């Protein structure tokens, strides 16, 4: 074998094994299963990683309000006794709901890593084992927070109405707002230099300064939402309250945070539907109180087609009461090539005639045995 041939064979062999090696490695790697879908209602320890002080409680969030059964064990598998109680109110999170629970150990646990398994009272295992860490206690007192408030005007449709079919069945796709509720939303802009574990020993909420009831329940620090004002004011002010999840004692911070007033309408505001919302091709039959607006918007229906004119008459009244509409309807019928039946009151003279024809048909049928008889009449039966 020549030197050149040996060199070519060596290059081909090297390329083959270089290509085959990744295939062999891939074939020898174990198949990793896709992670199971996480149940959004399953309880989860708050915090990544979850931590609690030795003299505190473990904060748990759950998508349902059923009482939880929490089993906690230390690194050696020894069970730690404790109780679970619900400490937070329902809070909106999109279209879901979140409930806040706290696990309180019966005795002070040692610093270290623990495992928690959560079930509902029926024994359903909600989730996999979750780990958390017990750390040294924090200093007593509220965690420090700061506030940079801001206010924005907000409006949302508080009342909507919809059109219906001719059979009075609502058409959901035709809904339009008829009433708005205007508010000022104050965002307290809370921030804190405290650790997440320290903040998780409290739940927070905003309270109006001028004696109004609190807006919402206690929630974790990062989820404190805006609070609403519905009366004009030169400034909008709130206080911040914190609930200790161990003692369930509520405390108020000693500062007031305010945002300047907004020169906008507040409260309930009535609105009229737009012409587009009342157009015949969108709104078949309007709500009764918007009938006049509907008839005005669709006044040109009789210039389009006989069917549109007939429907306009159905909603707005007898077309014959307006000579102009009657003439336009006749032109629409002629241009569309369709005939529309005369009003019922013009056909009343046909009723006696139709009754006579029906009576004649019955007598003929009795005599001939059927309408299709064409031969001589059958002989009459002799009376006995």
Secondary structure, DSSP 8 states (H G I E B T S, - for coil): --HHHHHHHHHHHHHHHHHHHHHHHHHHS----------TTS-EESSSSEEEETTS-EEEEESS-S-EEEEEE-TTS-EE-EEEEEEEEEEEETTEEEEEEEEEESS---SEEEEEEEEETT--B-S--EEEEEE----SS----EE--EEEEEEEEEEEE--B-TT--B-GGG-EEEEEEEEEEEE--EE-SS-HHHHTTEEEEEEETTS---SS--B-GGG---EEE-S--SEEEEEEEEEETTT--EEE-S--EEEE---S--EEEE----TTTT-TTT-SB--GGGHHHHHHHTTTGGGT-HHHHHHHHHHH--GGG-HHHHHHHHHHHHHHT------GGGGTTHHHHHHHHHHHHHHHHHHHSSTT--S---------
